[in-house]
Amino acid sequence: MNWAIALVLRTIRVIWMVVNKGTRPFCLLDYFPDDYLMVIDESHVTIPQVHAMYGGDRSRKVNLVDYGFRLPAAMDNRPLKFEEFEALQNQGNLCECYSCRL
């Protein structure tokens, strides 16, 4: 990709983030149809990871912004909060598979 095009795309993204500060970021789930089925395998591990992703990312970025290694706009580039993730789910199936010997 040409460096000028990359610079323009980055500038557009930064402007969009400043204008829409505090709104939910776009993600892959936005492109799925309204009636999709989400299957989460190993949900006893996956759900807590999704729940903790926002907090871990935020604590890391707060330090980076406070010490000047990132601009404050970096706070808007974030993973979904768990409540936002739940709101995007239409139908879901949580799967667990345990193998055992009898």
Z-matrix of the N, CA and C atoms (Angstrom, degrees):
N
C 1 1.453
C 2 1.532 1 108.22
N 3 1.271 2 114.65 1 138.63
C 4 1.453 3 121.00 2 178.27
C 5 1.528 4 109.47 3 -62.50
N 6 1.328 5 117.62 4 140.79
C 7 1.471 6 120.59 5 -177.06
C 8 1.513 7 111.66 6 -64.61
N 9 1.316 8 118.25 7 -31.84
C 10 1.465 9 120.97 8 179.74
C 11 1.528 10 110.75 9 -67.98
N 12 1.329 11 116.56 10 -39.95
C 13 1.465 12 120.30 11 177.63
C 14 1.526 13 110.17 12 -65.37
N 15 1.331 14 115.87 13 -42.02
C 16 1.462 15 119.71 14 178.49
C 17 1.518 16 111.15 15 -61.97
N 18 1.312 17 117.13 16 -39.90
C 19 1.466 18 121.23 17 179.06
C 20 1.527 19 111.12 18 -65.87
N 21 1.324 20 116.76 19 -41.26
C 22 1.467 21 120.50 20 178.32
C 23 1.521 22 110.67 21 -64.67
N 24 1.333 23 117.39 22 -44.37
C 25 1.468 24 120.32 23 178.95
C 26 1.519 25 111.42 24 -62.55
N 27 1.321 26 116.94 25 -40.57
C 28 1.468 27 119.95 26 178.21
C 29 1.525 28 110.84 27 -64.97
N 30 1.322 29 117.12 28 -40.81
C 31 1.465 30 120.96 29 178.84
C 32 1.520 31 110.78 30 -63.52
N 33 1.322 32 117.29 31 -42.85
C 34 1.461 33 120.78 32 178.11
C 35 1.523 34 110.40 33 -61.55
N 36 1.326 35 117.07 34 -42.05
C 37 1.474 36 120.91 35 179.45
C 38 1.531 37 111.10 36 -63.42
N 39 1.324 38 117.41 37 -42.37
C 40 1.465 39 121.17 38 179.22
C 41 1.519 40 110.44 39 -64.86
N 42 1.325 41 117.47 40 -42.38
C 43 1.472 42 120.46 41 178.52
C 44 1.518 43 110.16 42 -63.18
N 45 1.349 44 117.31 43 -42.40
C 46 1.467 45 120.47 44 178.72
C 47 1.520 46 110.39 45 -60.78
N 48 1.348 47 117.43 46 -41.40
C 49 1.462 48 120.86 47 -178.51
C 50 1.525 49 111.21 48 -67.01
N 51 1.337 50 118.07 49 -35.68
C 52 1.464 51 120.70 50 179.60
C 53 1.529 52 110.11 51 -70.41
N 54 1.321 53 117.08 52 -42.27
C 55 1.462 54 120.76 53 -178.91
C 56 1.527 55 110.98 54 -66.57
N 57 1.326 56 117.49 55 -39.86
C 58 1.462 57 122.44 56 -176.44
C 59 1.521 58 112.20 57 -103.39
N 60 1.302 59 117.41 58 38.27
C 61 1.463 60 121.98 59 -176.47
C 62 1.532 61 110.40 60 -59.16
N 63 1.332 62 115.35 61 131.17
C 64 1.456 63 120.83 62 177.05
C 65 1.521 64 114.87 63 89.94
N 66 1.315 65 117.86 64 -6.12
C 67 1.461 66 119.64 65 179.43
C 68 1.530 67 109.96 66 -85.66
N 69 1.310 68 115.40 67 162.45
C 70 1.459 69 121.20 68 179.67
C 71 1.520 70 109.66 69 -66.64
N 72 1.339 71 117.43 70 133.96
C 73 1.467 72 119.03 71 178.26
C 74 1.525 73 111.15 72 -72.56
N 75 1.323 74 115.65 73 154.36
C 76 1.454 75 120.29 74 175.42
C 77 1.523 76 109.61 75 -70.69
N 78 1.317 77 116.24 76 149.62
C 79 1.458 78 120.63 77 178.23
C 80 1.522 79 109.01 78 -147.78
N 81 1.310 80 116.43 79 177.63
C 82 1.458 81 121.73 80 -178.05
C 83 1.525 82 112.22 81 -60.41
N 84 1.319 83 117.25 82 -32.81
C 85 1.467 84 120.62 83 -178.34
C 86 1.531 85 112.69 84 -63.95
N 87 1.313 86 118.01 85 -21.15
C 88 1.464 87 121.08 86 177.83
C 89 1.523 88 112.40 87 -67.01
N 90 1.323 89 117.37 88 -22.86
C 91 1.454 90 121.46 89 -176.06
C 92 1.527 91 113.14 90 -93.10
N 93 1.315 92 118.26 91 -5.66
C 94 1.457 93 121.30 92 178.18
C 95 1.528 94 109.95 93 -78.59
N 96 1.324 95 118.15 94 153.30
C 97 1.469 96 119.79 95 176.50
C 98 1.534 97 110.34 96 -66.78
N 99 1.324 98 116.14 97 165.53
C 100 1.466 99 120.53 98 -176.58
C 101 1.521 100 113.56 99 -66.14
N 102 1.320 101 118.08 100 -24.31
C 103 1.461 102 120.43 101 -175.34
C 104 1.534 103 113.29 102 -105.99
N 105 1.335 104 118.18 103 29.14
C 106 1.466 105 119.78 104 -178.46
C 107 1.530 106 110.97 105 -74.66
N 108 1.304 107 115.18 106 158.08
C 109 1.460 108 122.42 107 178.33
C 110 1.521 109 108.11 108 -111.12
N 111 1.324 110 117.18 109 121.69
C 112 1.455 111 121.74 110 178.26
C 113 1.527 112 108.82 111 -96.00
N 114 1.320 113 116.64 112 123.33
C 115 1.460 114 122.44 113 177.51
C 116 1.522 115 107.08 114 -111.00
N 117 1.324 116 116.56 115 119.94
C 118 1.459 117 121.78 116 -178.96
C 119 1.519 118 107.88 117 -111.55
N 120 1.325 119 115.84 118 110.65
C 121 1.456 120 121.36 119 179.13
C 122 1.526 121 108.91 120 -85.99
N 123 1.311 122 115.99 121 149.95
C 124 1.467 123 122.36 122 -177.75
C 125 1.534 124 110.26 123 52.27
N 126 1.327 125 115.55 124 49.83
C 127 1.460 126 120.87 125 -173.57
C 128 1.527 127 113.19 126 -63.91
N 129 1.340 128 117.74 127 -22.22
C 130 1.463 129 118.80 128 178.25
C 131 1.530 130 110.98 129 -67.32
N 132 1.337 131 117.42 130 -17.75
C 133 1.458 132 121.85 131 176.42
C 134 1.528 133 110.81 132 -104.61
N 135 1.325 134 116.54 133 -41.78
C 136 1.463 135 121.43 134 -172.88
C 137 1.514 136 112.71 135 -67.49
N 138 1.320 137 118.34 136 -45.36
C 139 1.474 138 121.49 137 -177.03
C 140 1.535 139 111.42 138 -61.90
N 141 1.342 140 120.41 139 -47.39
C 142 1.470 141 118.68 140 176.17
C 143 1.534 142 113.08 141 -62.50
N 144 1.335 143 117.80 142 -32.85
C 145 1.457 144 119.51 143 177.69
C 146 1.522 145 111.41 144 -66.51
N 147 1.325 146 116.87 145 -42.76
C 148 1.464 147 120.80 146 177.78
C 149 1.528 148 109.45 147 -64.04
N 150 1.322 149 116.06 148 -38.70
C 151 1.468 150 120.97 149 -179.45
C 152 1.535 151 111.26 150 -65.46
N 153 1.329 152 117.48 151 -37.58
C 154 1.466 153 121.47 152 -175.55
C 155 1.522 154 113.46 153 -88.65
N 156 1.329 155 117.94 154 -11.95
C 157 1.452 156 121.17 155 -175.31
C 158 1.531 157 112.41 156 -59.47
N 159 1.333 158 117.14 157 -42.81
C 160 1.467 159 120.43 158 -177.75
C 161 1.528 160 110.79 159 -65.20
N 162 1.326 161 116.96 160 -45.40
C 163 1.463 162 120.35 161 -177.86
C 164 1.521 163 112.66 162 -63.93
N 165 1.330 164 116.87 163 -42.12
C 166 1.458 165 120.38 164 178.98
C 167 1.513 166 112.23 165 -65.48
N 168 1.327 167 116.63 166 -42.65
C 169 1.459 168 120.78 167 179.12
C 170 1.520 169 110.63 168 -65.68
N 171 1.325 170 116.75 169 -41.37
C 172 1.466 171 120.62 170 -179.10
C 173 1.523 172 111.78 171 -64.77
N 174 1.338 173 117.66 172 -44.84
C 175 1.464 174 119.55 173 -178.33
C 176 1.532 175 111.15 174 -64.26
N 177 1.327 176 116.57 175 -35.69
C 178 1.464 177 119.74 176 177.94
C 179 1.526 178 110.97 177 -68.23
N 180 1.330 179 116.59 178 -44.28
C 181 1.461 180 119.91 179 -177.03
C 182 1.517 181 112.80 180 -72.33
N 183 1.334 182 118.04 181 -30.95
C 184 1.465 183 119.84 182 177.13
C 185 1.522 184 109.56 183 -60.84
N 186 1.325 185 117.01 184 -43.78
C 187 1.465 186 119.71 185 177.76
C 188 1.520 187 111.84 186 -64.29
N 189 1.325 188 117.34 187 -42.74
C 190 1.460 189 120.46 188 -179.89
C 191 1.526 190 111.40 189 -63.68
N 192 1.327 191 117.47 190 -40.77
C 193 1.466 192 120.86 191 179.28
C 194 1.526 193 110.45 192 -70.41
N 195 1.339 194 117.25 193 -42.61
C 196 1.465 195 120.94 194 -178.96
C 197 1.521 196 112.28 195 -60.96
N 198 1.325 197 117.14 196 -37.08
C 199 1.463 198 120.18 197 -178.10
C 200 1.522 199 113.33 198 -94.89
N 201 1.337 200 117.28 199 7.18
C 202 1.455 201 121.55 200 171.78
C 203 1.509 202 116.13 201 84.21
N 204 1.332 203 118.47 202 12.27
C 205 1.455 204 119.84 203 178.80
C 206 1.517 205 112.76 204 -85.81
N 207 1.319 206 118.14 205 -13.63
C 208 1.459 207 123.31 206 175.31
C 209 1.524 208 109.12 207 -137.88
N 210 1.334 209 115.74 208 152.83
C 211 1.458 210 120.53 209 174.15
C 212 1.527 211 109.27 210 -77.14
N 213 1.339 212 117.97 211 154.70
C 214 1.471 213 119.60 212 178.91
C 215 1.521 214 114.06 213 -57.81
N 216 1.313 215 118.37 214 -23.87
C 217 1.463 216 120.89 215 178.19
C 218 1.525 217 111.66 216 -64.68
N 219 1.332 218 118.12 217 -17.54
C 220 1.471 219 121.02 218 178.95
C 221 1.519 220 111.50 219 -64.43
N 222 1.327 221 117.80 220 -21.82
C 223 1.459 222 120.68 221 -179.41
C 224 1.524 223 112.04 222 -66.88
N 225 1.334 224 117.83 223 -23.92
C 226 1.463 225 120.54 224 -179.71
C 227 1.524 226 112.93 225 -82.69
N 228 1.323 227 117.96 226 -16.64
C 229 1.458 228 121.96 227 176.08
C 230 1.522 229 107.02 228 -89.59
N 231 1.320 230 115.80 229 93.61
C 232 1.458 231 120.30 230 -168.58
C 233 1.518 232 110.97 231 -144.33
N 234 1.350 233 116.77 232 162.74
C 235 1.466 234 118.98 233 172.04
C 236 1.524 235 110.35 234 -74.00
N 237 1.305 236 116.33 235 167.71
C 238 1.457 237 120.89 236 178.69
C 239 1.525 238 111.00 237 -67.61
N 240 1.319 239 116.12 238 143.79
C 241 1.466 240 120.04 239 167.89
C 242 1.525 241 107.06 240 -70.75
N 243 1.332 242 117.09 241 157.27
C 244 1.457 243 119.63 242 -176.71
C 245 1.527 244 111.30 243 -62.37
N 246 1.331 245 116.95 244 -36.46
C 247 1.463 246 120.36 245 178.99
C 248 1.531 247 110.84 246 -64.76
N 249 1.338 248 116.84 247 -37.05
C 250 1.462 249 120.67 248 177.21
C 251 1.534 250 110.69 249 -68.28
N 252 1.329 251 115.72 250 -39.28
C 253 1.467 252 120.61 251 177.41
C 254 1.524 253 110.54 252 -62.25
N 255 1.337 254 116.94 253 -44.15
C 256 1.471 255 120.49 254 178.44
C 257 1.517 256 111.84 255 -63.59
N 258 1.332 257 116.71 256 -37.94
C 259 1.455 258 120.40 257 -178.60
C 260 1.533 259 112.00 258 -66.70
N 261 1.324 260 117.40 259 -26.93
C 262 1.458 261 120.58 260 -179.88
C 263 1.519 262 112.94 261 -81.40
N 264 1.326 263 117.63 262 -14.14
C 265 1.459 264 120.37 263 -179.72
C 266 1.517 265 110.25 264 -80.81
N 267 1.311 266 116.08 265 131.24
C 268 1.449 267 120.70 266 175.65
C 269 1.522 268 109.30 267 -96.21
N 270 1.308 269 115.97 268 -58.59
C 271 1.457 270 122.86 269 177.01
C 272 1.524 271 106.79 270 -129.06
N 273 1.323 272 116.15 271 144.33
C 274 1.453 273 118.07 272 -179.17
C 275 1.506 274 112.16 273 -142.64
N 276 1.307 275 115.11 274 155.51
C 277 1.448 276 122.11 275 176.34
C 278 1.524 277 106.83 276 -137.15
N 279 1.323 278 116.63 277 118.59
C 280 1.451 279 121.49 278 178.96
C 281 1.521 280 108.49 279 -96.94
N 282 1.327 281 117.26 280 123.95
C 283 1.452 282 122.12 281 -174.82
C 284 1.511 283 111.19 282 -111.53
N 285 1.314 284 115.24 283 141.12
C 286 1.460 285 122.89 284 173.48
C 287 1.516 286 107.54 285 -131.41
N 288 1.297 287 116.96 286 135.76
C 289 1.457 288 121.02 287 176.41
C 290 1.515 289 108.45 288 -131.17
N 291 1.287 290 115.74 289 117.62
C 292 1.448 291 120.74 290 177.20
C 293 1.517 292 107.12 291 -120.14
N 294 1.291 293 115.92 292 128.59
C 295 1.457 294 119.34 293 176.84
C 296 1.530 295 107.58 294 -101.45
N 297 1.284 296 115.11 295 139.23
C 298 1.465 297 119.43 296 179.23
C 299 1.521 298 108.97 297 -148.25
N 300 1.292 299 114.61 298 156.78
C 301 1.452 300 120.17 299 177.52
C 302 1.523 301 108.40 300 -98.38
N 303 1.268 302 114.66 301 138.38
C 304 1.469 303 119.11 302 176.91
C 305 1.508 304 110.81 303 -105.35
